[in-house]
């Protein structure tokens, strides 16, 4: 099966993010494109993260961000490059420190252009906080 140039660009981007000390950001032009991203990520063995603490459960993980963002997810994005991430564990009701395994992991956020703008208005500057970015 052949892949399109767009798919090749996404694969190249994922290779860039794999082993990166920063969270990757994929900006989709609309919900349909974002849905295609989800299918691609699932097909490449990524696991979807639903909470901030889930980022460490799998070596390759992604999170789709809507028009709002939980503080623990934003804190993760900001702290990830530092080598130590403090996440509040709601099951244990306490903070937990974790260190990213940069060599063997990739973390990617997916968001639509429209939602990215809404998040910026709310004070979540994903463009400055995330690392490599790719637009589809």
Backbone bond lengths (Angstrom), bond angles and torsions (degrees), N, CA, C in turn:
res aa  C-N    CA-C-N  psi(-1)  N-CA   C-N-CA  omega(-1)  CA-C   N-CA-C  phi
1 X - - - 1.454 - - 1.528 108.97 -
2 X 1.291 116.83 132.52 1.465 121.87 179.50 1.514 108.98 -89.02
3 X 1.314 115.29 149.04 1.452 119.92 175.22 1.516 108.88 -108.96
4 X 1.306 115.30 151.77 1.456 119.14 -179.89 1.530 109.37 -78.72
5 X 1.329 115.34 167.92 1.465 119.57 177.25 1.515 110.94 -60.18
6 X 1.329 117.29 -34.56 1.457 121.39 178.77 1.529 109.36 -63.05
7 X 1.334 117.63 -44.17 1.459 121.29 177.62 1.518 110.87 -63.27
8 X 1.341 116.83 -40.82 1.462 120.47 178.45 1.517 110.75 -62.01
9 X 1.329 117.27 -38.41 1.461 120.94 177.97 1.512 111.44 -63.97
10 X 1.326 117.28 -41.04 1.460 121.21 178.09 1.522 110.31 -65.95
11 X 1.317 117.05 -42.51 1.468 120.69 178.34 1.525 110.16 -61.91
12 X 1.324 117.06 -43.57 1.469 120.74 177.14 1.526 110.86 -61.10
13 X 1.325 116.40 -42.03 1.459 120.59 178.49 1.529 110.95 -61.98
14 X 1.326 116.67 -44.32 1.465 120.27 179.88 1.525 110.77 -62.86
15 X 1.317 117.07 -37.84 1.463 119.88 176.22 1.531 110.88 -63.70
16 X 1.321 116.75 -33.75 1.463 121.28 176.72 1.526 110.84 -67.47
17 X 1.327 116.31 -41.22 1.464 121.06 -177.67 1.532 110.97 -73.54
18 X 1.331 116.81 -33.15 1.462 120.18 -178.88 1.529 108.74 -62.35
19 X 1.306 115.80 119.65 1.456 121.04 -178.08 1.520 113.49 87.86
20 X 1.330 117.64 1.13 1.454 121.68 -179.99 1.527 110.84 -75.78
21 X 1.304 115.73 154.17 1.462 121.30 176.46 1.525 111.05 -90.41
22 X 1.312 116.96 11.87 1.457 121.76 -179.94 1.527 110.12 -135.26
23 X 1.315 115.14 157.46 1.457 121.69 176.67 1.527 107.79 -78.64
24 X 1.336 116.90 133.77 1.458 121.51 177.34 1.517 110.93 -82.56
25 X 1.312 116.96 151.10 1.458 122.42 -178.61 1.520 109.46 -127.07
26 X 1.337 116.80 123.61 1.463 121.79 175.17 1.524 107.21 -110.45
27 X 1.325 115.31 122.77 1.457 121.61 -178.70 1.529 107.83 -105.97
28 X 1.327 115.48 115.60 1.467 121.58 -178.62 1.528 109.95 -96.72
29 X 1.323 116.11 145.61 1.465 118.42 -178.02 1.526 112.54 -72.96
30 X 1.333 117.90 -24.06 1.468 120.42 179.22 1.532 109.92 -160.59
31 X 1.328 115.47 179.54 1.473 120.32 -177.60 1.521 112.78 -64.87
32 X 1.326 116.86 -34.26 1.468 120.32 179.53 1.536 109.94 -64.24
33 X 1.306 116.41 -44.72 1.459 120.88 178.36 1.522 110.60 -64.90
34 X 1.325 116.75 -37.24 1.464 121.05 177.54 1.531 110.70 -64.46
35 X 1.331 116.92 -39.47 1.466 120.98 176.77 1.527 110.72 -63.25
36 X 1.330 116.60 -37.76 1.468 120.24 176.27 1.530 110.62 -64.52
37 X 1.327 116.46 -37.01 1.456 120.79 177.08 1.526 110.35 -61.64
38 X 1.322 116.54 -44.29 1.468 120.80 179.55 1.520 110.24 -58.98
39 X 1.321 117.33 -46.02 1.467 120.62 178.77 1.527 111.10 -61.23
40 X 1.328 116.30 -41.91 1.465 120.08 179.38 1.526 111.27 -64.77
41 X 1.316 116.59 -44.84 1.468 120.36 -178.82 1.528 110.32 -63.77
42 X 1.317 116.42 -44.35 1.473 119.92 177.38 1.526 110.51 -60.56
43 X 1.320 116.42 -40.83 1.458 121.37 179.93 1.525 113.42 -67.07
44 X 1.322 116.83 -22.26 1.463 121.35 179.43 1.526 112.34 -95.79
45 X 1.333 115.70 10.63 1.467 119.46 175.78 1.512 115.27 85.81
46 X 1.327 118.01 11.89 1.458 120.45 175.97 1.532 109.57 -79.42
47 X 1.306 115.80 148.75 1.463 122.09 176.74 1.523 108.03 -109.47
48 X 1.312 116.07 140.27 1.466 121.28 -178.69 1.519 110.40 -80.19
49 X 1.296 115.96 131.98 1.461 123.14 178.36 1.530 108.93 -97.28
50 X 1.295 116.17 133.35 1.460 120.28 -179.67 1.527 113.05 -106.30
51 X 1.327 118.16 -16.60 1.464 122.40 179.90 1.521 109.06 -142.56
52 X 1.328 116.50 162.09 1.455 121.09 -178.02 1.516 113.21 -55.72
53 X 1.321 117.69 -40.18 1.462 121.32 -179.46 1.513 113.68 -69.98
54 X 1.336 117.62 -16.20 1.468 121.65 -178.87 1.525 112.94 -72.98
55 X 1.329 117.43 -16.83 1.461 119.90 -176.24 1.523 112.53 -61.55
56 X 1.322 117.82 -26.40 1.462 120.42 -179.01 1.523 113.18 -93.68
57 X 1.309 117.93 -1.84 1.468 120.14 -178.38 1.525 112.77 -75.69
58 X 1.321 116.58 -26.67 1.460 120.95 -176.30 1.526 109.31 -132.51
59 X 1.326 118.35 144.82 1.467 119.74 179.69 1.537 112.63 -67.82
60 X 1.318 117.00 -32.77 1.464 121.08 177.99 1.524 106.91 -119.32
61 X 1.328 116.07 112.03 1.455 119.88 -176.35 1.525 110.78 -138.45
62 X 1.326 115.16 156.20 1.451 120.25 176.46 1.516 109.19 -141.20
63 X 1.307 114.65 161.15 1.459 121.27 179.25 1.516 107.71 -138.60
64 X 1.317 116.81 131.78 1.457 121.40 174.40 1.522 107.30 -95.27
65 X 1.312 115.05 126.75 1.454 121.46 -175.77 1.522 108.96 -104.98
66 X 1.319 115.72 131.21 1.461 120.86 178.11 1.516 111.22 -91.01
67 X 1.330 116.10 -145.08 1.464 119.66 -178.66 1.529 112.75 -89.49
68 X 1.335 116.01 6.67 1.458 120.95 172.86 1.527 107.40 -140.85
69 X 1.316 115.76 161.82 1.452 120.37 -175.27 1.514 108.95 -141.46
70 X 1.328 116.02 132.31 1.451 120.33 177.59 1.525 108.98 -72.30
71 X 1.322 115.90 144.65 1.457 120.76 -178.04 1.523 111.49 -59.85
72 X 1.336 118.12 -38.14 1.469 119.37 -178.11 1.530 111.66 -64.71
73 X 1.320 117.18 -31.78 1.467 120.51 178.00 1.528 109.34 -70.66
74 X 1.310 116.93 -45.07 1.467 120.05 178.30 1.530 110.44 -63.40
75 X 1.326 116.75 -42.40 1.469 120.51 177.27 1.522 110.71 -58.79
76 X 1.328 117.04 -40.58 1.461 121.02 177.97 1.532 110.18 -59.90
77 X 1.325 116.88 -47.23 1.463 121.78 -177.84 1.528 110.45 -60.01
78 X 1.313 116.03 -43.54 1.458 121.10 -177.65 1.532 111.08 -70.50
79 X 1.325 117.86 -39.10 1.457 122.08 -175.47 1.528 113.71 -83.60
80 X 1.312 118.38 -22.95 1.464 122.45 -174.69 1.535 113.67 -50.55
81 X 1.337 119.02 -44.89 1.478 118.65 -178.90 1.528 114.07 -68.75
82 X 1.326 118.27 -15.06 1.468 121.23 -175.70 1.522 113.13 -78.31
83 X 1.338 117.24 -17.01 1.461 120.51 -179.05 1.517 113.75 94.46
84 X 1.328 116.92 -7.83 1.461 121.05 175.93 1.517 108.87 -142.40
85 X 1.323 115.66 128.07 1.454 120.79 -177.95 1.529 108.56 -121.96
86 X 1.329 115.20 128.19 1.460 120.47 177.12 1.523 108.06 -103.24
87 X 1.315 115.90 120.04 1.468 122.68 -179.17 1.523 108.22 -122.88
88 X 1.327 115.98 137.10 1.457 119.62 176.25 1.515 108.76 -82.08
89 X 1.312 116.93 122.47 1.458 123.49 178.97 1.525 107.91 -90.51
90 X 1.335 117.00 108.21 1.467 120.88 -176.34 1.523 112.66 -71.17
91 X 1.334 117.81 -20.98 1.468 120.26 176.62 1.525 110.88 -75.18
92 X 1.326 116.17 -43.15 1.459 121.13 179.89 1.525 112.27 -88.44
93 X 1.322 116.34 -13.26 1.465 123.53 -179.35 1.525 111.88 59.02
94 X 1.332 115.24 44.84 1.465 120.09 176.35 1.529 108.41 -157.59
95 X 1.306 114.74 162.84 1.458 120.73 177.93 1.520 109.83 -77.39
96 X 1.313 114.06 149.48 1.459 120.79 179.77 1.526 107.73 -133.15
97 X 1.324 115.65 132.10 1.466 120.91 177.96 1.523 109.01 -96.45
98 X 1.320 115.84 137.60 1.461 121.49 177.35 1.519 108.93 -139.63
99 X 1.307 115.36 151.11 1.457 121.53 176.50 1.521 109.14 -113.95
100 X 1.325 117.45 128.01 1.468 120.44 179.20 1.534 111.63 -65.44
101 X 1.309 115.41 145.46 1.465 122.33 173.06 1.528 106.14 -98.25
102 X 1.316 115.98 82.42 1.455 120.63 -172.35 1.517 113.68 -58.66
103 X 1.314 118.05 -36.97 1.459 120.78 -175.79 1.520 112.91 -65.26
104 X 1.323 116.62 -29.36 1.463 120.48 -172.63 1.520 113.72 -119.50
105 X 1.322 117.94 23.63 1.458 117.94 -176.29 1.520 112.71 -140.71
106 X 1.313 114.21 162.66 1.457 122.97 174.66 1.524 107.88 -148.58
107 X 1.320 115.81 130.77 1.460 121.63 177.70 1.522 107.22 -124.82
108 X 1.325 115.76 126.69 1.463 121.03 -176.74 1.524 109.52 -131.28
109 X 1.338 115.72 136.76 1.457 122.41 172.82 1.520 108.36 -106.03
110 X 1.321 116.26 139.83 1.457 121.15 174.97 1.519 108.85 -117.82
111 X 1.319 117.58 135.66 1.465 122.19 -178.30 1.524 108.54 -152.68
112 X 1.320 116.37 148.34 1.462 119.54 174.51 1.534 108.84 -81.44
113 X 1.323 115.57 158.17 1.467 120.51 177.69 1.525 111.07 -56.10
114 X 1.327 115.36 -43.90 1.466 121.06 -178.37 1.529 110.88 -61.41
115 X 1.325 117.09 -46.50 1.459 119.81 -179.76 1.522 111.89 -69.52
116 X 1.316 117.44 -31.96 1.459 120.64 176.25 1.526 110.11 -60.23
117 X 1.316 116.44 -42.94 1.472 120.79 177.75 1.522 110.95 -63.23
118 X 1.327 117.30 -42.98 1.471 120.94 179.02 1.527 110.95 -62.63
119 X 1.320 116.58 -40.53 1.465 120.48 179.78 1.528 110.96 -66.38
120 X 1.317 116.98 -37.26 1.463 120.10 178.50 1.527 110.62 -63.20
121 X 1.335 117.28 -39.55 1.465 121.43 177.66 1.535 110.21 -63.04
122 X 1.344 116.53 -34.10 1.461 121.35 179.72 1.536 112.51 -78.60
123 X 1.328 117.76 -4.18 1.462 121.30 177.94 1.516 114.54 99.05
124 X 1.312 118.37 6.03 1.462 122.12 177.78 1.528 108.94 -97.14
125 X 1.313 116.72 100.22 1.453 121.54 -176.99 1.526 109.58 -92.20
126 X 1.319 116.06 81.17 1.461 121.27 -177.60 1.527 112.09 -66.31
127 X 1.324 117.68 -32.07 1.461 119.65 -178.72 1.527 111.35 -64.22
128 X 1.315 117.56 -36.09 1.462 120.74 179.16 1.527 112.16 -84.60
129 X 1.320 117.01 -29.82 1.465 121.28 -174.56 1.520 113.00 -84.19
130 X 1.310 117.10 -32.68 1.466 120.56 179.48 1.518 109.47 -84.32
131 X 1.316 115.37 169.60 1.461 120.48 179.42 1.508 111.17 -94.51
132 X 1.326 116.76 -119.08 1.469 120.40 -178.37 1.528 111.24 -59.21
133 X 1.326 115.89 140.28 1.457 120.37 179.12 1.526 109.42 -124.61
134 X 1.330 114.27 150.05 1.464 120.95 -178.91 1.519 106.86 -140.78
135 X 1.324 116.50 135.05 1.448 120.85 -179.59 1.519 110.32 -110.85
136 X 1.341 114.75 130.45 1.470 119.86 177.89 1.503 110.02 -121.66
